[in-house]
Amino acid sequence: MVDAVVSFAVRKLGDALLGQTYFFLGVRTQVEELRDELVRMQCFLKDADGMQQQGDNRVKNWVSEIRDLAYDAEDAIDTYMFKVDSTCKTQGTRNFLSLAMILALRAKLKAISDSRITYGIKDLHDVNEASISETTQKMMQLSLRNCYPHIEDNDIIGFEEHAKTFLIELMKDEEERRVVSIIGVGGLGKTTLAKKIYTHDTPKNRSECSGWCSISQQLKLKDALGKIAKKCMNLSDNDFKEIKELNEGNLIEFFYIYLKDKRYFIVLDDVWKSDHWRRLNVAFPNGKRGSKVLLTSGNDVALCADPVSVHFQSKLLNDEESPEKLGREMVRKCGGLPLAICVLGGLLATKRSDIKQWELVRSDVIAHINKGESGGVNGILALSYHDLPSYLKPCFLYLGLFPEDYEISRTKLIRLWIAEGFIRQTEENLLITMEDIGKHQYLALLSQRCMIHVDKGIFGKVCRVHDLMRDLCLSKAKETNFLSIHNLQYRTAGDTRISHPDPVTTDACRRVRRYATNLIYNADHSNRSDIYLNSDCAIRTLIVFSPEDRGYFLPELINFGNIKLLRVLDLGNAEVYKTDITKEVSKLIHLRYLNLGILSGISVSSSIGNLRNLQTLILFDNKGNLPETTSKLVQLRNLRLCNGSVDKKFRIENLINLQNICEIKAGEWIRKGCFKKLSNLRKLYVNLTSRLQTDIIIDEVTARKRSSLPSLSSSSSNDQYQIPIRTLRIYTEEGFPSSIFDSLSCCHNLLTLDLTGTLETASLRKYPPNLTKLWLSDSSFVEDQMATLQHLPKLRKLNLSSCGYEGDEMVCSSEGFPQLQYLSVRAMPYLNELRIFDCYELTMLPEGLRFITTLKKLEITGAPLVKERVKEGVGEDWYKIQHIPSIIRSWRRLDAYVFCNEGVIFYFIFVSVMVESISSLL
């Protein structure tokens, strides 16, 4: 980790020397020598890191001194740049870097360097560079091979028989509600087993409602019940908002009454305190026969919840149940813990498959486990961290900023890494964007089992961090002053003050680089003590997390003048009433990532144009338009306004580095040629209000531009290029022209297309050829569009929402949709017949079928995986189709179609498709 800190300081010094030559007069030589000495020190850091892992406290202190000096050097440059910026604006005079400060840093570095010989630290730079390069290459191969690994599904080890046994227990039709528990220590896979059971059809089909909620160590009862209620009751967003307005007592009563006459199945994950269960228990009545609550917890909580029920002891795995390739000895060292085995597997996957490499890993495993302070599974996790390349360690530690069980957006995480400077382009990868480099690093951490992939379907890619992995993050981060977590308490909606139980000391505030604050409701507000960020505070990141179902108020006591070196400010969904906040924030010239939360009608100051280093800008509910000075933010890569608007003088074409424009409202900024310089634009989400705006946007996206690069070919067409947009989402009130798909069909880079609005056309025959995702809403078709859509070779997700169709049938041929994985067809209130042909990998029938009351005939042919599921009276999917008068089941392939003279018929005749959602059908 210290190697990454020193590398960042070296880059900072180098960039400053290149970009601020005029202001380094008199100290340039000394700054260069400081940088060069830090570069030389990097040669010894790998050896020192290995020695401190072996318990050498002298070396540990030596490494700590280097890290602190690197931090000091970085602070000196950033502070100097801040002063230069302030002085130039106010006085217009030069501001020189302090010679005395640079000489003091050099003297301190020399003393640290001289002590290296005393500690016996050798230069292992060349040897380990090869090793790191090899590890990095292996990780890259793994990440490319397993682009989106479903780790929670693929890493289930030894649970199959346990799940079957547990399901039998859940199926018992007992008179009273029972609480059954999966108990055991952390890392045994209790959550994995519980999720396998929860997603199984048997308990959910027997229940009238079901829900899942992870309970954090600090129980937020109202939040927990709200999440369960939303899932159990299938609430709309508006209904959920009404639920959130209830106080805790009324919500418990409301939920209790709802469940009272129902058979329910609720999973409460990670309940580790008996008091937490007692508070939750009052919301769960006996209900109908067979109601069950499933806990993952410790033995004491299980006995408290239901002393007479059966509790499942999650067992340690034996050698025979564990993957043989890991080697029996290393598996035994893992103590049979699935988490440790998975992490060890990820570690071994980065090594060559030869005896020497595995012997080295074996020795490291034994060494880490034998440490008293990190024995057992913690030793394996620590080893996986120490084995990470230096450039991945800060990326991993950064995960500790997020709350327990938090679902972390991949896109947001990568943008934060870029803002922090963890991702950097080099001469070798100049043609690869930082975002793509970030994806490779994200996938490398996934392959090392540092994170858990969470499949969110159409809603994007997210990950979580296992509790024990997060503990490791926080432990290592504390050692290096990398980050600090604080729980800030707030009393009432009108209280803008924030407090926390442990005051931050001056020294800690000066050394810690990153703060994450969790806003927590506290009714009595006892032991209140405010958090103050002192004037010598060196933090680079301030992130606020508040409950997802409500906004909170930003504390007035934050003095932004004391955090002038900030690179990341993310207020999440905290509600802000500080009217001058945008003016204060605009002085933070080092900001790369800015999310100002919910501005509650606050206007954005024109001084925001001072943030010349800003890469990501996110604004919610700002009053008025984004000022035209935003056009000065030439480093901006991501702009999200959440349906906000911009000043009519705003010149979007000046933002030449823009890659993503999201949720921006139409205005006079949309003009011919507005995208002519946006050669990096990848994603555009825009809300339009006129046909003219739609025509301009389509013309800009599809028009070929003249390249500024010299042509390598004599052909004049080769110096033309198209904006490489990959995702296009348009909402319009005035509808789309009939030519829109003809125009977009030339966009070979377009992968995702989302159009909401009326289509004028009666027939669409062309689409962008490389589409992988297509969403069409509020459209109306005369002809069957499946005939065209099925020929898109790369289409994986298709959503037809509120789309009208005047024909009698929609047919998909057996050769169509070769890559389709997700299909959502909504609003079919007159569906008369449904025929599913040759879907050989269809694993279940859509849940929405049971709501289509107009269905008279269902024909299933050539779908062998659902054969047992649709057996009359006993099949797991029978309840979905039992209301249909005529059901024809055949497991042979049909080559001919059967047509109907009246009603609407919908055919499925394609292979390898999972019908995920047919909803909102009435």
Beta strands, then each sheet from edge to edge (+ up, - down):
strand 1: 178-183
strand 2: 209-214
strand 3: 264-271
strand 4: 292-297
strand 5: 311-313
strand 6: 408-409
strand 7: 452-455
strand 8: 461-464
strand 9: 484-490
strand 10: 514-521
strand 11: 541-545
strand 12: 568-570
strand 13: 593-598
strand 14: 616-620
strand 15: 638-644
strand 16: 660-665
strand 17: 683-688
strand 18: 704-706
strand 19: 720-722
strand 20: 727-732
strand 21: 752-756
strand 22: 773-777
strand 23: 780-781
strand 24: 797-801
strand 25: 804-805
strand 26: 809-810
strand 27: 822-825
strand 28: 831-837
strand 29: 857-861
strand 30: 886-890
strand 31: 904-908
strand 32: 915-917
sheet 1: 2+ 3+ 4+ 1+ 5+
sheet 2: 6+ 8- 7+
sheet 3: 9+ 10+ 11+ 12+ 13+ 14+ 15+ 16+ 17+ 20+ 21+ 22+ 24+ 27+ 32+
sheet 4: 18+ 19-
sheet 5: 23+ 25+
sheet 6: 26+ 31+ 28+ 29+ 30+
end
